[in-house]
Amino acid sequence: MLSWIAPLQPLLLGLVLLWSARLKLLSRDAAAAAGRSALARLVGDTRALPAFRLVGAVEAALGLLLLAPPALPAEALAAAALSVGFAGYLTYARIAAPDSSCGCLSATRTPVRWRSFARTGGLLATSLLALPATVGWTDVLAIRPLSAVALLLGEAAVLVALSPELDRHWLEPLRQLKVRVTRPLAGGGFAVPLDSTVEQLHRSPVWRQTAALLTSDLREHWDDGEWRILVFTARHRGDEVSAVYAVPRLRYQPAAVRMVLLDEPTGQVVLTLHSPPDSPDPDWLHPSPAPAAASAVALG
């Protein structure tokens, strides 16, 4: 079985590396992604983007080599070495800059967590699995197309599941579907475009004071009467919580935006926020009793 599995691994590795290189070399968000990554601490702010681009160039070159038959053990060894390097970088980021973004597969701000390490371990295992390959992946696809495609799709699904940067493409839609099914108010449709609500949120005083706490893109959203509820993941005093924003749905009033930080496993409201103080210092955030109305907004 290994005789036909091994030649397929360079194809998977090559596609993953090219996807990763696309962000670093072609994305207009590359500078922002580099600045949020641990590279800024490792090499300095001014050198972060050039280092980011250099990593992308290495990924692109190796990705193209892996895609081009025939399969060579040296290419698999190079991919394994790169995976070890990625693991070292993630370890540094987790220790030296735990709030930094991974900057791996997407410009989305994604702090280094266990899934990033698991994905890197998966890439290392895939690289080692490719070592015995004696024929190219094109030959395997020609001989065993159904088995080859099924294997590649399964491996790709595992890598996607281990990539928090890609959650917005599959996990967040599933969460939104769950909300619409389980929450009566979620199935009424959205008369106002979601983008308009997000723009109003971004212009609110509450957002300016709390955006630095967020560690994810928009996870869930639903309508609750005159409010649209937007849910993000956040970190507050070292703990991971849900940031639940209530934004006016049928009127433009950024100053009316309110927010609660919610510990979902326990249902405890960590803090509530309506009108922020003038100080931009996030230390003003503190636990406070949550009125029933705020809890209702947070929990739907």
Disulfide bonds with the S-S distance in Angstrom:
Cys102-Cys104 1.82
